[in-house]
């Protein structure tokens, strides 16, 4: 393949903003600009002014910045011919932008691509608290509250943290694990994440924790949504920015960029689940995840055993658990190069921007090949890509990364939704949501009716017997029989 068509990463940059007064922190625009300037310095040559493509992960921390393209270009004093902002702040966005940049370079549509993202939720929260003392920002819940609540939201499935436990609990049952075994797996994975973060100067929390620290509820590790504690969920209260610069081998040679800066980009694959979490075929498997990961490896002729490092998205434990089984990645081998969304930091849609930068640094240092797997939404969006310190002979550009049809063909039938069902049902999956003081707020049951339709049921906070059974370490509620009964507000669950 012509060197004009071989895309490479030549510069990466990351920034953490920790002002003594959080409300005085930098804006997302300033963080993106700073990260790009660091990336340019990392490449060793002036590149920003000549960039003809700018790709941005949408940010949500500063609501007044609805479109960051023109403000960022102005901040940098550049005028790229093409500027793209992702449609949403989804976790797969940075990998999509990297894939898009590789294709555009390979097609001869751009010479230098700048990719970046940033969030400043720590600063945004501090400013909001100054205006409204006691207020806590939960961007997704606040956005949902401004809309007419959907059927799922009426029963408590509002934010991602409410939905991912459905996958966790269904997966545990499918694998035949006890609660203790499943929690131990989560704890071991997350403890290794913390060790990676300790060694990574770009991570937000650089403190190692044990598996027991992760899985044991405490005042500092309160339960969030069963079976997840605070240390198992993404930490979005960060001010972080990351950027990477992509060009071709030929352009890098012309500009004198040292070859020890080059990391080769392979082909990627994307596929998605239906937007509604209630329109999933099942909760113990994701066809779109499987297609994204397996197709990416096949496109690049990379065997799972060839992988030296991986970044398996880690908003909640069920995602790297599912992903690692697709590539036989051992539980005692770190599944991150950045530190995971708890310890590395969870800047909404831009976590994988940091992962790409950190993997670039790692591959420059040690050589080898890495897999980047990203997930976003409500276990909705999946996008994977391979990068390597050496050329990837099987990679070809441009190449479509849309494998939606293949994922759709693999998917089981999606059950009908029985919104008003009363009577017999069996539990498909479930969770218990908690208040900040650790007390149960409600239980959420996803159930199947006798004719295999899907329905929801509520467990009120006063129903101690049912709530205790849902979290009983010696009893798995998945598959348990019961009845759904009418109440004054939401239909409620009763075990048989």
Secondary structure by P-SEA (a helix, b strand, c coil): cccccbbbbcbbbbbbbbcccccccccaaaaaaaaaaaaaaaacccccccccbbbbcccccccccccaaaaaaaaacccccbbbbccccccaaaaaaaaaaaaaaaaccccbbbbcccccaaaaaaaaaaacccccccaaaaaaaacccccccccccccccccaaaaaaaaaaaacccaaaaaaaaaaaaaaaaaaaaacccccccccccccccccccccccccccccccccccccccccccbbbbbcaaaaaaaccccccbbbbccbbbbbccccccccccccccaaaaaaaaaaaaaaccccccccccccccccaaaaaaaaaaacccccccccccccccccccccccaaaaaaaaaaaaaaacbbbbbbbbbcccccbbbbbcccccccccccccccccaaaaaaaaccbbbbbbcccccbbbbcccbbbbccccccccccccccccccccbbbbbcccaaaaaaaaaccccccccbbbbbbbccccbbbbcc
